[in-house]
Amino acid sequence: QVQLIQSGEGSVQAGGSLSLSCTASGGTFSNLGMGWFRRTSRKEREFVAAIDWSGDNTLYEDRVKGRSRISRDNAKKTLYLQVSTLRPEDTAVYYCAATTRTMSVFYNEYEFWGQGTQVTVSS
């Protein structure tokens, strides 16, 4: 069983940046595809970014592409997300997730989830 514990900022000014971390315990982190999702006020769970086990391959949702970076440190069993040039519409609860697949953009293909981090972007 994989457990994911998230940490990072909660309130950020528009135009600023955020950094989130997600540390895994249990399982073999280096075998897992990892992703970030967010749940907005519309209650939809949106894909944000994904990374394969090696860290060499990444995917980004169009609205964050170019201003986000997903990365991982397999030695530290930690996943990271950095988002810059934040906008009010980036306000959401952000979740990290792990999949036994290589990686995925579909939330229902992730088996393990972090506890969520509320990020509020104020203008």
C-alpha positions as CSV (number, residue, x, y, z in Angstrom):
1,Q,0.0,0.0,0.0
2,V,1.4,3.4,-1.0
3,Q,0.7,6.4,1.2
4,L,1.2,9.9,-0.2
5,I,1.7,12.9,2.1
6,Q,1.5,16.4,0.6
7,S,3.0,19.6,1.7
8,G,3.3,23.2,0.3
9,E,1.8,26.7,0.2
10,G,-1.9,27.5,0.7
11,S,-2.4,31.2,-0.2
12,V,-0.6,32.9,-3.0
13,Q,-0.9,36.2,-4.8
14,A,-1.8,36.3,-8.5
15,G,1.3,36.4,-10.6
16,G,3.3,34.5,-7.9
17,S,4.3,30.9,-7.8
18,L,3.6,27.8,-5.8
19,S,5.6,24.7,-4.9
20,L,4.0,21.5,-3.8
21,S,5.6,18.3,-2.6
22,C,4.3,14.8,-2.3
23,T,6.3,12.2,-0.4
24,A,5.6,8.5,-0.7
25,S,5.9,5.7,1.8
26,G,5.3,2.0,1.2
27,G,5.5,0.4,-2.2
28,T,8.4,1.1,-4.7
29,F,8.2,4.8,-5.6
30,S,10.5,4.4,-8.6
31,N,8.1,1.9,-10.2
32,L,5.1,4.3,-10.1
33,G,3.8,6.8,-12.6
34,M,2.9,10.0,-10.7
35,G,0.5,12.9,-11.4
36,W,-1.0,16.0,-10.1
37,F,-4.7,16.8,-10.3
38,R,-6.9,19.6,-8.9
39,R,-10.5,20.0,-7.9
40,T,-11.9,23.4,-8.6
41,S,-14.9,25.1,-7.2
42,R,-16.9,23.4,-10.0
43,K,-16.1,20.2,-8.1
44,E,-14.5,18.7,-11.2
45,R,-11.2,16.9,-10.9
46,E,-8.8,18.2,-13.5
47,F,-5.6,16.7,-14.8
48,V,-2.6,19.1,-14.2
49,A,0.6,17.1,-14.9
50,A,2.0,13.6,-15.0
51,I,5.5,12.1,-15.0
52,D,6.7,8.6,-15.7
53,W,8.8,6.5,-13.3
54,S,12.1,7.7,-14.7
55,G,11.2,11.4,-14.7
56,D,12.2,11.6,-18.4
57,N,8.7,11.9,-19.7
58,T,6.1,14.4,-18.7
59,L,2.6,15.6,-19.7
60,Y,0.9,18.9,-18.9
61,E,-2.6,20.2,-19.2
62,D,-2.8,23.0,-21.7
63,R,-3.7,25.7,-19.3
64,V,-0.6,25.1,-17.1
65,K,1.8,24.1,-19.9
66,G,4.7,26.5,-20.2
67,R,4.4,27.8,-16.6
68,S,4.5,24.5,-14.7
69,R,7.1,21.9,-13.9
70,I,6.5,18.4,-12.6
71,S,9.6,16.6,-11.3
72,R,10.5,13.7,-9.0
73,D,13.4,12.5,-6.9
74,N,13.2,8.8,-6.6
75,A,15.9,8.6,-4.0
76,K,13.8,10.9,-1.7
77,K,10.5,9.2,-2.9
78,T,9.2,12.7,-3.5
79,L,7.2,14.3,-6.3
80,Y,7.2,18.0,-7.0
81,L,5.0,20.5,-8.7
82,Q,5.9,24.1,-9.4
83,V,3.5,26.5,-11.0
84,S,4.3,30.1,-11.8
85,T,2.4,33.1,-13.1
86,L,-0.5,32.0,-11.0
87,R,-4.1,33.1,-11.8
88,P,-7.2,33.2,-9.7
89,E,-8.5,30.3,-11.8
90,D,-5.7,28.2,-10.5
91,T,-7.5,28.2,-7.1
92,A,-8.3,24.6,-6.3
93,V,-7.5,21.7,-4.0
94,Y,-4.4,20.0,-5.5
95,Y,-3.8,16.3,-5.2
96,C,-0.9,14.1,-6.0
97,A,-1.5,10.6,-7.2
98,A,0.3,7.4,-8.0
99,T,-0.4,4.8,-10.7
100,T,1.0,1.4,-11.5
101,R,0.7,2.4,-15.1
102,T,3.6,4.3,-16.8
103,M,1.6,7.5,-16.4
104,S,-1.9,8.7,-17.2
105,V,-4.0,11.8,-17.6
106,F,-7.1,10.0,-16.3
107,Y,-7.8,10.3,-12.6
108,N,-9.5,6.9,-12.5
109,E,-6.3,5.2,-13.5
110,Y,-4.5,6.3,-10.3
111,E,-4.7,4.0,-7.4
112,F,-3.2,6.1,-4.6
113,W,-3.9,9.7,-3.6
114,G,-2.5,12.3,-1.3
115,Q,-4.7,14.1,1.2
116,G,-5.0,17.3,-0.9
117,T,-3.7,20.8,-0.5
118,Q,-6.0,23.9,-0.8
119,V,-4.3,26.5,-2.9
120,T,-6.0,29.9,-3.1
121,V,-4.8,32.5,-5.6
122,S,-5.9,36.0,-4.7
123,S,-5.9,38.9,-7.2
